[in-house]
Structure formats: C-alpha cells, structure tokens
Amino acid sequence: MGFNIKNGVLERYTEEQGVTEVIVPDGVTEISSKAFSWCDSLTSITIPNGVTEIGSEAFYRCSSLTSITLPDSLTEIGSEAFYECSSLTSITIPASVTKIGDYVFCECSSLSSIDVDENNNMFSSVDGIIYNKKKTILKLCPEGRKSINIPNNVTKIGYYAFSGCESLTSITIPYGVTEIGSGAFSCCSSLTSITIPDSVTKIGDYAFSYCDLLTSITIPNGVMEIDKGAFEDCSSLEKLTIFGCTVNNSFWNWEKVQPSDIKSMLDKNEYNVTMDHATKYMFVLQVLLNQDQPEAEAYVKKYFTKFAQFSIDRNRIDELKKYVELGFLTKTNIGKYILYAFAQGKKNDETILYLLSVKDSLGGFKLDEIDKYIELAFGDVELTAAALEYKNKYFSSEQVEAIENDKVDKELGFKERTAADWKKIYAYEVKDGEVTITAYKGGDIDVIVPDSICGKPVTAIGDMAFSPCKPRIKKDIKETLLKLKSVYFGESIKRIGSLVFSGCESFETIVLFDKTVELSKFGTYNWSPIKWIPLSINLTNRTMLIITEKPVCDKPYNEEFTAVTWEKCTLRKWLNEDFYFSFTDEEKVMIFDTTVVNSDNKKYSTKGGNDTKDKIFLLSLDEAEKLFANDDSRAVGSWWWLRSPGNNQNYVANVGNGGSLNHDGGRVYDEHGVRPALNLRF
C-alpha cells in the first residue's frame, strides 16, 4: 500500500483507488500530522499497538471513516485529528492517553458516543463529555446533541468547548462550575435556554455569541466578570437580568439602550457614585464598557476620578487599561493618578509601574516629575529602578544640567547642537570615540542621519533604531515612525543592526552609499507599481533584503500535489522567469544573485532540499521569524507562502492571517499569497 514511513513515523498514506480498509504496519510508532488527511474512501483503519502519537489533522476529512480502534500504547492525540470524520459513530479513548488537542472531533456529525477508558488517570467522560483532571471540559466539539448534562464535578467549561454544536437546544450547568470559558457556546444556533448557577463568577469573551435563538438570560449575583462580546449577535435576545435589574431592548444592541436603562442597572442612584456601591457599579460598567456603550462611557467620564481611584485602590490594572483605551487616562491627568497610587503605599507596585508606563507612552516625563517619583519610591528597589530608568531614558546628564540652569537654546542651528539637543532627536551611545544610534526620537518623517554628533563620527545604527515595534516606545514617536518615509545614511556608517525598519508602514526611500532606492515603485506587476519594505542591510556586499509589502498574487507552491522542495517547485520557476522579467533592464541590474539556503524544517525534520541561486525567492521559516519584530509586522490579512517544507514533503510552511508562523504548512497545490523577496544591490 502507499505508506511513506521513515524512522517509525508514518509521514503520509497515499490513497489507492478501490481501497477502503487499511492496516497500519507494525513498527510504526507515530502517525504524522495530516498523514491520512482527505482520504475520503477509507471506511476502516486499524492502528497497531506501539503507536504512541497521532498528529494534528492526521485523519482530517476522512469522511467515510466509520470505524477506528485506538491502541493501548497511544499517549497523545493532536488537534483536529478526526476533524470532519462525518461517518464516525463512536470512539473510545484508551487509558494510556495523557494529552488531547483542540477540536479533535469537530464536525463529526454522526459521532454519538465518545468514551474514556475507566482506567485513564488524566481524563474522564460522562454522557460523551470529556474533561481533564482539572475538571475542565475539553473543546472536542461533539456534534448532533440536542441536550447535554454536564457532570456535577466539573468546575470550568473550557474555551470553545461546545462551539458550533448547532443541534444543541438546551443545557443545564451544574452548581460548582465557576467559569464559562471564551466562546464556550458560540454559534450554538439552536440553543433556546440556559441556566447559569450562582457558583459562576466569570463569563468569557464571546461565550454565547451567535446563539441566534437565545431569548433571555439571567446573570447570577456571583458573576463579577463578563468579557467583551459575551452575547454578541444574539439576534433574538430580548432581555438580560443582572443584579435583579432587567435591561430590555436587546442586550447586544447597545445603541437602543437608553439612559434610563443605565440608571436602572446602577440601582437608580441618579448617577451619584458612592464608594459603598463601587463594586457593583464597576462590574456593571465594565460589562457596558466592554460592549462599547456610549452612555456608559459618558457616565464613567463624568465621575472618572472616583472610578480611577477605585481601580487603583484594588490594583485592577485591566480596568485601568480600558480607561487608557477610552482615552480617560490622558497626558494631563495621568500624573495625578500616579501620585494617588504612591499615596496608597508600596503595596501598589504593579499598578504604579503600569501607570508609569502609560505616562511614558503618553509623552514622557518632565524632570521635576520624575525626580518626585524617585523620591516617593525611596526604599522600594523595583520602583526606584523603574523611575531611574525613565530618567536615564529621557535625560542625559548634560540635559539635566541644561534644564536645571535653563540654558537650552531651542533655536540652535544643526551644526551647533549640544549633546542635550541631540538626545532629543536620537538615543545614542558613544564608545571608543564613535557613535551608535540606538533609537530615533525626532518628529520628522524624512530623516537625515548625521555624519557626526558633537564631533564624534556616527558609525553604527542599532537594532530596531527606526522601528515602531521597539519595546516601550513613546506613543508620539511610534506614530512618527509608522509614517516614516525616507532615511539618508552618510558614508561614515559601518554597521546597521537588525529590524531597523520593522513595522514602518509608509517607508518609501532609502539613501545609502549615495545611492537612492525608491522602494515605493521598484518594479511593476499587472501594470501597478510594487511597494517593498526593507528587512535587512548587508554593508559587506552592499545589498538590502526587501520583500513586497503585500502579496502580489495568489498561486500554488507547486502545480501538482506531490513531494517537492523549493529547488523543483513551479513557484520558484515563475518568480525567476515570469515575475523577474516584469522589471526594467535598469532594475534587473540592481537585483543581486542570492545563494538561497534551504534548511530542513526543524520541528519535523522535513528535508529542505539543495541550496539554490535565485534572483527572486521566498523567505524561509527562519528568515520570517528573525526578520520581523512580531506577528503583527508579518501579518497582511491573508496567508502567504514561505519556501521551507512543512510537516512532510507534500506540505510547505506559510504565514497565517494574523502573522503567526505555520510550521505544519499547507498543501503544495493550495493557493496562498506570494510575497517575493530579493537582495537589492547598492
């Protein structure tokens, strides 16, 4: 049969016409991710004793599979292992299993029985519901159930535990459950009623979202947290009862809520906040604020001092973060709340540190302010260190002296700037008579890096020096860097660090070695200019690695579903022929022939193949990890290909919608975004 087995790992089964029953050979210890995926003719699979692991999506969409026996040797079942095995009717988890992934039985519409061997010490099952030793229901997504009785010893319903159970009409949650996790009952489109016991204290975000037939719900008095979107798009929900008060006009539809409803929820206290009722008010208002209710925002804004003090008193940083998000903690009032937090005593270390970071992001500190905080922090090592760090960040010794003596001349010319003046524009270090610029702090979006600062040559640019992704960056500086258009480097530069421009969304032009490169219009594709972003600069061979800002098109990695490496794939051929020839002759001269290293997939040891020499190429997994500051800087809103292999030779690594790296990869003949990369010669 079509088994691809290597070192005991069944990497792939190739479906054969007319074959409906498969016996996995003895000697196999692991069934790899996606090994049997899309084998929709198989009805029965026998797994021998000795197999310890079933990888993620191993039997993905084996839609005809009716029977499978898991061996006693099995210890781990990967996420979505049996996803959409729509003919599977029953399954038993052996006693040996210690790990079960997410959504293992999602879309298994015929699965009526999920049992766990009674000798299993990690998991238990009652009425087809599986929960772990922490008494948390797992997100296995069993389908086809109209009602569910949750076991009495369960304490938490895990996130997305019953998400998408479209046939579920009612559910009773037993007393003892303290938390309903994020998305626990989302998209249960037939759910008409649910009883929440008094033991519940938290309802996670989107817990009941898209429950279209849910008409009413009562929140017990013990609940102290309801996260964002808990009842989003519950289109039939007419009333919510909370603290004995009822809000009508559809809980999800906040534009219909009137001030009178807010008053009712606030115990008809005519907007007169008293600290005696603060806990109740804060809870109700947090519910409303999380739903972006304008009336609640106006109410909190009116009495913000009391609410802010309440949050500081109780070290509720999440509430303070919400106030920052809403713009209630501002550049003009944040200092007052820092002083209030200090006045409450050093027990508020975490809150004070958070407020100091907010102050930093809102525009930094004045010298007299930071000195006051250092004085108040006396005796607390952590607070003192943090305050001193901010002082060192914003004020050099020269600048402190200049400020104290009031001798700074704001009209100084470019060449006459003192160290204090330069510190306002750049953070920099001086070593052995040479300057390294570590961060840009100025307000210009067209930057000329000076050849020297205070008579000392500028020879190096540090890591992330112009990156808006740099940690703990001030808000106004970050906004400037997001708009950064051009940077000029002089001849004195000897070293440029990593991630220098990572996250710069508007970058257009770079000048290096007196050579100007217009990254906003280098090459065209489909009669439109291509916009590029810089990833790294190699001063030794005078090249800059660039990648398109967005995918130029969607294409398969390889036209056929077969084992293939970067060297042989059809996408490489297209990039180095069709795409390359879309550049002008002048542009082609600037494209550097790059030796492309095709490393193995470190997670799965899948072979990357021979190294190649390319003009245009895709990034590898390693490059995509190191050349971007974070997932956000990688994200383009759609999947895009990398050149590294996935979990087997038929799959290729890629980057997800949100910018995360997918080592498992996608099928080579799937269509994903193509972001060409190349080395540009200066």
Steps between C-alpha positions, in 0.01 A plus 500: 500500500603866467671547837787748537673390823827639633663410832173363633299808397218449252539830316239452228257245367426537129140399433458215251194455282256239633674462837258557790673321788855568617719323756790715619819286497663378820804700602331837453523710818353827378236605247613838375292813458263473200624149421152379389338839436239509220504120457124506453465141372629333815234344722718313750852553637681264737780655707747248654617499860823698519364822352536769768398816316237605246593837351279801438251456214627144453157379379372842390185464286507123471128535439427128443683376809255306719733296717834556667651336809760692695779280647586471868846646427359837388596800719416805288226604254574819306263787434231444234625142462153374393362831370194446278506120517128531440427123488676411827239388754697409814850502644673405825800685642746244646629513859848589373402837345638799696456779246206594277517799265234752402199431276590132469145398399380829350239451224466128578125522441426126553707458814256406777741334743836623631623285788814503713641177643415492870869440584610828342643727773504820291150514350146396583181488298133520585230492236759563229650804675876478565672699772850499645635457852461875554125444450499705179286388206712463187422658164430183306188634332277188491222550248137396474401544867171676587561513873801453724528424870830625629653283778456637853872498579594731210626845610577666166363482148806538276519759225303406187399172670160482326558757227314414182272234654214614279252232614532587871171650626544512878764453764513498878824604665537338843581687819874491553596637157682829564599604149346485153794531262540714191273393214372203705155502335567726201309418182261262681232624263218280640560577868180646650565484873783473747518506878807656660553403866594740781846342520608659169726804547626559145354485148770514231505707184259389225375220729145509353564694179283409200249303708224615269203348687597597855225738620585575863771439754545564870845576637535385863624738768829313538621593150764771524636498144335487160748544217461672166245366253358241740155534336601650167256445212245312711230628267200371704626607842240738643602544860782446740450489875800603706511581873122464495468785245380430149630670187267461206539609138743224409818463697722487194348810344640772721400794283142433617584518870370821654647697793205376706621143449844595624344665804304183572813289482676745730230452763320823412758701689468802267863480392620574854794265536588397854786270589260283702345383173818515295542125454154466354538809284840396372377157399195632314700774334773260392233291328374809324843637417604167351206533264605856402184652650517880451275576799726299729807679365339838565406393853848378586655811349279722717607326822836379381705607802303273733509207260874539434570516873282194554703305241831617648389412854432143392792463256259437209736560211259357241255779585775759470594356160140546389512863611820550298328346199206739543731799538398576861857474630661791317828684482357773723354283778721191517745666740222555753415130507865397531528720810173350631637148448820590689285640781330160542832344597756273340250214486403656167832425328343330198243776454762775536727330246209476257407867546863602448502308172180679395661833584795397285278410204303825528802721454751436773605682813608844608814507708328627814232230467741211471708633790183509712422137413857396588456670836165325563645162401777525760545165671333300222771354277274411206319835486821697544670303220204560267490874571876532449471308173247752370720788613801354318286440195384859469780702657875479452722652767568790264130552442422493873760767556367707210141477619587587857698804385240591239769546236364295211475712186218349294606691190847347470608416148562144379879507542484679836289243680620391840480145636176602672354615168601180326346291779164648406534357150695178550580259777865416448808349659862609473778242514865535396422839353225372265121545521237226471144627452267270694165673445344787308292738715447792262184616329607506134387228259786577259817435701862592428729302727791732593858408412604605850357595839698745713809440288486120524423296182170312476615154395219263604121469509371273776231231483145636445633859503221625269243230577156586643502146645779589743392412857384778735496760227321832558167536324589813301834352390327178393250699293786686331686178418184345358494794256877497434561557128873524441838465668838628379814326630838664460828343390620457860261211575683169562225288659121486478319273747199272460131598473600864446183582303273216616138619505559827310176506301570801276867453416581611145863603448842408636829667413816299571849542350355798312267260319126577514249215484128569461341206683151628425538444126769243429356277228140455385260210495170500312575860399516619863815613687625252757555631853779340702610509862864465614590201719877516545810676365832328429775761492765244398352426159296823489160336467163543666250216540149620412158334481175618344275685742210271406461185290517580130268210416368163621665191353565136590850415620497217250247424228471132601439343841827318536813493715707800394770735630566867423755399235240319287174684574313686226475819710880540499501467122226764469677747731835474320353511152157661455514728803867592454444607142239754612788723621669752271859443384621769741320329788628155408858625531426589864370150587775298669541127434440344841617164629184369663552257788220244519514364854293210631183561702642494854173390657432203272845439344344524154773545242541846347695370201801644320608861536420711194612821331208735436426853398153489658404266783270446798609534862575191707344422838817616674513826302132573556554457873816711531435778247167615649456645848174316575190337351339838431789611281473173301121515461344609171144377562543181298718188491831524313753240398848438639750278318572258789340154504207427731439189707558281194624549144147558367454800728676837512530742789309826489394804701145528635248783477619645829870465420572178692742246354342172390768230516246232399436683175243473224465260209738593219216539249293733720494865396650743750643849476841550338734761654814505283829589669830604347835654584539847356849610401615853591 
